[in-house]
Amino acid sequence: NEENLDMNEKENLDIKENEENLDIKEKENFDQKKDAPMIQKLHINSYNINNVDFPYGVITRENHIIGQVIPYYEDSYELATLKGTEENIPHYLIEAYYLIRELYKNHIYYLDIHEHNFLITNKGLKLVDFDNDYVTFASHLPGLNDFYQKNIITNFKRMTHSLLGYGLELMRFDFLNTMEELYEELLQLEKNHQKVKRK
């Protein structure tokens, strides 16, 4: 019922209705136009966020948004490059968790969680690629925030599987329901990794 929606939810509903009537080219432009309000909302919610760097703004050409202005990290490389190495990958997964949890605690749900969207830098692990299709904000609709939380857990499972190649060991992820349970599972992965390394 539209009458029971808050301002953010009404805005998202209007965007969705307009989006359905666009062709592919228009849709690309429409998606990019959503970047500016998303970035503004990120900064509004950023007062308690210390470890995640948001895009600074958008780049326009001929009145069209063509990209985002993002931080530059010198000598950085993707978390994905550690796949198949002897590095302590579970340690980086825990760092990734801290970044996502910091956003989550400030009512920002980042759902594009995979190994190409985390950079290892001389300032620690950094999160990149704030695509408006995968960044959302807390909702008052019943059950939606739980859905986003479960989505985060599922994406962490996929990233862990991709980086470590684990299969059956990750079945426990399917029974996790909260960010706290995810954290405990990642800690256990790191302990197991250290045990194997010492053998």
Secondary structure, DSSP 8 states (H G I E B T S, - for coil): -GGG--HHHHHHHHHHHHHTT--HHHHHHHHHHTHHHHHHHHHHT-TT--S-----EEEEETTEEEEEE----TT-EEGGGGTTSSS-HHHHHHHHHHHHHHHHHTTEEE---SGGGEEEETTEEEE----TTSEEE---STTHHHHHHHHHHHHHHHHHHHHH--SGGGGGGGG--SHHHHHHHHHHHHHHHHHHHH-
